[in-house]
Structures are given as structure tokens and as C-alpha cells.
Amino acid sequence: MPRNPDKRPCSVPDCRAWAVRDSDPPLCAAHMPDSACGAPPGNRNAMVHGFYASTLHPDDLATLDEEATGSSLDGEILIIRVALRRLMHMIRSGSTPGPNPRRLEASDYGRFIGLTFQGANTLARLLRVRWELPDNPWDRIMDAALDSLSEEWGIEL
């Protein structure tokens, strides 16, 4: 007797995976609609246990939403912006953040300014890549709409 007598195959043709329990029609996890897979809405596990949780300050983590903890390019861009904001704050204030702040030394300023330039370069590269992605047409659609309105109205938008 099988361990799970209710086990059913996926109903998608040529799929040999097992269906998710109680799915109707029987579908495997790969063929389930996006809303049925993954963490339930409101789950914050990635914020607490995710890749950046151990490296970002709790104040910075509070500014990030679920999008930033996923694997999307927009999330990475948001994290670089948070890191740049933190670097700029340390350079302006002259001390490190946190419960035990330390005054910055001359070598710290040089290192942090170099990191700021590297972060800005990385941010520019990621923004350029995002702009060139074919599956993220929103910016191009908005530009085309503004160009069309600009021509129609005869003003520069």
C-alpha cells in the first residue's frame, strides 16, 4: 500500500510531477497559479531571516518591503539605495550609526567615499540593465505616452 494513497499526478499534459495536495484541478507546484505558491500574504520571514537581514541595520530593514527581499532587480536597486543613504549619513555625521557610534577617522572617510562611488556605479549599471529588460516596459510606455501627448498638445513634457 502506498504511503500516500491520495497522491495524484499533475493534470498538465507531459508533466510527470505529483500534484499539490487538494489542488483542483490537480496541478504540481510548477503549474500552480502564482497566488497559490510561495509564502502567504503578510509573511515577513524573508525580512527576518533573509540574505540581507544579518548585514543591514534594523532601521534600514524597516524601510524595505517584501519586494526587496526577493530576487527581483528592483529589490537589489532598493538595497543599494539604502546602503548609499547609510554611507552618506556616516560621511555627513562623522560617526557610525547604531547604539555604540564611533567617530570616523581620516582613513574611514577615504574608504567610505570610495564605497559611495562604487555603489553609485553599481546603481547606475543596475538601472541601465533594468531599463533594457524587455519584460519591464513601464518606463518606456510612460515615455511614449508623454511623447505622444507632447506632440498632440504642442508643448514639451
C-alpha positions in Angstrom: 0.0 0.0 0.0 1.5 3.4 -0.9 2.4 5.9 1.8 0.0 8.5 0.4 -2.9 6.9 -1.4 -4.4 10.3 -2.4 -1.4 11.2 -4.5 -2.3 12.3 -8.0 -0.2 13.2 -11.0 -0.3 16.8 -12.4 -3.1 17.3 -15.0 -0.9 19.3 -17.4 0.0 17.1 -20.5 3.5 15.6 -20.4 4.1 16.7 -16.8 5.3 13.9 -14.7 5.3 15.7 -11.3 2.9 15.0 -8.5 0.1 17.4 -7.9 -0.1 19.6 -4.8 -2.4 18.2 -2.2 -6.1 19.3 -2.5 -5.5 21.3 -5.7 -8.4 21.3 -8.1 -7.6 20.5 -10.9 -4.6 18.5 -9.8 -1.5 20.7 -10.6 2.1 20.4 -9.5 3.8 23.4 -7.8 5.4 24.5 -11.1 1.9 24.8 -12.8 0.0 26.3 -9.9 -1.0 30.0 -10.3 1.4 32.4 -8.7 -1.0 33.3 -6.0 -1.2 29.7 -4.8 2.5 29.2 -4.4 5.0 30.8 -2.0 4.6 32.4 1.3 1.1 33.5 2.4 0.4 37.2 2.2 2.0 39.2 5.0 4.7 36.7 5.7 7.8 38.6 6.9 10.3 35.6 7.2 12.5 36.9 4.4 12.9 40.2 6.3 13.9 38.4 9.5 15.9 35.5 8.1 16.7 36.7 4.5 20.1 37.3 2.8 20.4 40.9 3.9 18.9 40.5 7.4 22.3 40.0 9.0 24.1 42.8 7.2 21.6 45.7 7.3 20.8 47.8 10.3 17.3 47.2 11.7 16.4 50.8 10.8 17.3 50.1 7.2 15.4 46.8 7.2 12.3 48.6 8.3 12.4 50.7 5.2 12.5 47.7 2.9 9.3 45.9 1.7 8.9 42.3 0.6 10.0 43.2 -2.9 13.5 44.0 -1.8 13.9 40.6 -0.1 13.0 38.7 -3.3 15.2 38.1 -6.3 14.0 40.9 -8.4 16.3 43.6 -9.8 14.1 46.3 -8.2 14.8 44.8 -4.8 18.6 44.9 -5.4 18.3 48.5 -6.6 16.4 49.4 -3.4 19.0 47.8 -1.2 21.9 49.7 -2.9 20.0 52.9 -2.4 19.6 52.1 1.3 23.3 51.3 1.6 24.2 54.6 -0.2 21.9 56.5 2.1 23.7 55.0 5.1 27.2 55.8 3.7 26.2 59.4 3.0 24.8 59.7 6.5 28.0 58.4 8.0 30.1 60.8 5.9 27.9 63.8 6.9 27.6 63.0 10.6 31.2 61.9 11.0 30.3 58.8 13.0 29.0 55.3 12.5 25.3 54.5 13.2 24.0 52.3 16.0 23.9 52.1 19.7 27.7 52.5 20.1 28.7 55.1 17.5 32.4 55.7 16.7 34.0 58.8 15.3 35.3 58.4 11.8 39.0 58.7 11.2 40.6 60.1 8.0 41.1 56.6 6.6 37.4 55.9 7.1 36.4 58.9 5.1 38.5 57.8 2.2 37.1 54.3 2.3 33.5 55.4 2.6 33.8 57.9 -0.2 35.3 55.2 -2.4 32.5 52.9 -1.5 30.0 55.6 -2.3 31.4 55.9 -5.8 31.4 52.1 -6.2 27.8 52.0 -5.0 26.7 54.8 -7.3 28.4 53.0 -10.2 26.6 49.7 -9.4 23.3 51.5 -9.0 23.7 53.2 -12.4 24.6 49.8 -14.0 21.6 48.1 -12.5 19.3 50.9 -13.5 20.6 50.7 -17.1 20.1 46.9 -17.1 16.5 47.3 -15.7 15.8 49.9 -18.4 17.0 47.4 -21.1 15.0 44.5 -19.8 12.2 43.5 -22.3 9.8 42.3 -19.6 9.7 45.7 -17.7 8.2 48.1 -20.3 6.6 50.5 -17.8 9.2 53.3 -18.2 9.1 53.0 -22.0 5.3 53.1 -22.1 5.2 56.2 -19.9 7.9 57.9 -22.1 5.9 57.0 -25.2 2.7 58.3 -23.7 4.4 61.6 -22.7 5.9 62.0 -26.1 2.5 61.4 -27.8 0.8 64.0 -25.5 3.7 66.4 -26.1 3.2 66.2 -29.9 -0.6 66.3 -29.6 -0.6 69.4 -27.3 2.4 71.1 -28.9 4.2 71.6 -25.6 7.3 69.9 -24.1 6.6 67.5 -21.3 
